[in-house]
Amino acid sequence: MYLLPVFPMYLLGSLCNAFRWRLALHAVKEPPPVRDLFGIYLVAMMMNRLLPMRFGDIFRVQLPARRYGLSGEALTAVVFVGETLLDGCAFVILFLWSLAFLGVPPVHLTIAWTLSVVATGGLAIAAIAARLELTEGWQDRGVIRHLPRTVRDRAGVVVPRFLEGFGLLRDLAVTGRAMALTLCN
């Protein structure tokens, strides 16, 4: 009986996540339709519940990369870094908001504020990385130049594609819409 109202709420939350995912993919390439992302998202969440180590999220990277020709590195940044940071910030916002009404002792508030600083700091670092523009030959300078040539050449391809996945964090208005979708979930 109690499952009847929960199921539509779960689907609505998953649909919000599919819209957020599509919003995050706008910076990468023309994103797939929400209908397709919604289906992939639902299957991935089922896989996450049945299989260990977030295997469903790996599926969320691999399937769109192959089916729609999206960059796997950018999808990895979106799914594993961008969405995790948004979820963490939403958790902290809701956690602090709920603590304000519960009369929690100061020690617990210190822990809560520490969590908020960590989550906000992670989001700020990712936003800075999103604005990072690599110059030609960046992999042959600094500490990276000491790595083997094959590693540097591969990094020259992978790192820019990975940073492309942070496109969601380049535009404050888009980041705000993504955070609103996260809070709706």
N, C-alpha and C positions, 0 to 999 in steps of 0.2 A: 504494500500500500504506500509506504513512504518512498519507494523507488520511482513512482509515477511522476512526482514533481521534480525529482532530482535529475532524471534523464534529460528532459529538455534544457535544464539549467547547465548540465555538463556539455550538451551540444552547443549551446549558446556561447559558453566560455571557450570551447574549442574553435568555434567560428571566429570569435574575437582574436584568438591566437593565430588563426590562418590569415586574417586581415593584417595583423601586426607583422607576420612573416612576409606577406606580399609587400607591405610598406618598406620593410627592411631590404627587400630585394630590388627595389626601384633603382638604387644607386649602382647595382651590379649590371643589370641588363633589363630588357623588357621582361617583367616577371610573368610567370604562368597565371592563369585565371584562379581566382579564389576557390572556385569549385574543385579544381584539381589539388590545390594546396590543402584544402580542407580534408579531402580524402586521404592524402599522404599523411597529414598530421594525425588523423584518427588511427590509421594503421600503425604509425610510428609510436603513438602513445600506448597502443595495445602491446606492441613489441617491447616497449620499456617496462611494462608490467609483467611480462612473461619471461623475458630474457635478461641476463645480467649486464652490467656495465653500460647502460644507456645505448644499447644496440639499436633501439628505435631511432635515436638521434643520428646515428651513422646512416641509417636508412634514409632519414630526412635530408642528408647531404648527398648520398649517392644517387637516389632515384631522380631528383630534379636535375642533377648535373648531367646524367646520361640522357634523360628524356628531353630536356629543354636546352641542352648545350650551355648550361651555366657553369661558372668556374667553381670547381669543388673546393678550392682554397677559400674563396669568398663565402661560399655557403657554410663552410666550417666556422669562419669568423662570425657569421650571422647567428648560427644555431648554438655554438658552444660558448661564444664570448658575449656577443651583443645581447642575445635574449637572456642569458644568465645574469648579466649586469642589470638589465631592466627588471627582471624578476626579483633580484636581490634588493634593488632600490624600492620597488613596490612593497616587498615584505617589510622593509624597515619603516617605510611611511605608515603602513597599516599597523605595525607593531607599536610605534611611538604614539600613534593616534589612540590606540586602545589603552596604552599605559596612562595616558592623560586622564582617563576616566576611571581608573581602577585604584588610585591612591597607593601606588607601589612605593616601597622603601627606596631611599636614595641610592643604595648600593646597586639595586637592579636597574635603576635609571642610568647609572654610570655605564653599565654593561650595554644597555640599549643605545646610549649615545655613542659608545665606542663602535658598535655594529654599524651605526649610521655613518660614522666617519669613514669606516672601511669601505662600505658600499659606495658612498659618494666619491671617495678617493679613487676606487676602481673605475667608476664611470668617468671621472675627470681624466684619468690616464688614458682610457680608451678614446675619449673625445680628442685628446691631444694627438694620439696615434692616428686617428682618422684624418687629421689635417696634415699629417706628415707627407711631404712630397720628396721622394727619393730622386737624387740626381743621377745622371748617367755614370756608371762605373762605381756606384756606392759600395758594392760588395768587394771592391779591391782596395778599400781604405779602412783605416781604424783597426780594431781588434779582429774584424772578420777576415782581413787579408792574410792572417796566419793560418786559416783553415785550408784544407786541401782544395785544389782548383775545382774538382767535381762538386764539392759541397757549396762553394761560392757560386758556381754557375747555376746550380739548382736553386739556391737562395735568391739569385737574381730573377728567377721566374716566379717562385712560390710567394715570396714576401710581398711584392706589389699586389698580387692577386688576393692575398690574405687581407692586406690593408684595404683593398677595395670593398671587402665585406663590412667594414666599419662605416660605410657611407651613410647609414642611418644616423650616426652621431655627428655628421658634418653640419647638418641643418637643425637648428634648435626647434623650429616649428614641427618638423617631421619627428624629432625625438619626443617632443611633447605629445604629439598624436599617438606615438607608439606607447608612451607611458600611460596615456589615458586608456588605451586598449588593454594594457597590462592590468591596470587597476579595475577595469570592467570585468576581467576574468576572475 
